[in-house]
């Protein structure tokens, strides 16, 4: 590059204007690319939510039909309960994600959800962490962190807030003295 002293003042001003115009053009291109990317992510999230809702509705209809047939076997009821809990977690996690992975997880939710709805739980599971706005999203603190916990932490939330939500929102067990005999 030549030294700036070799240019006259009008030439330097013209170069400065060219540089400003180039910078402005690049900033506009970057803003446009970011806007397009945000719109694409929003479209993908909307499509995945619609697909998850459709699959959940289909799975619920199938689960109601199968529940009548399988109500006789106690072991089958336990298996349906586990499958339904897994499907609910997967459906809740699918809503928390805003990427194309939602459609793939919705297909898994359809398979799991088709097994049947469980009977009312007999024993209260240990809930140490709970999502403040979705009571279906719980975690006992054992094993790997679920995706919804990682999403919560990534958006600036804390585990302490999830513990407080669990203390306030989790259903409390019925004392033995008040249970029907």
Secondary structure as UniProt FT lines:
FT   HELIX           4..6
FT   HELIX           9..70
FT   TURN            71..72
FT   HELIX           74..96
FT   HELIX           101..113
FT   STRAND          129..131
FT   TURN            132..133
FT   STRAND          134..139
FT   HELIX           147..154
FT   TURN            155..156
FT   HELIX           159..169
FT   HELIX           176..178
//
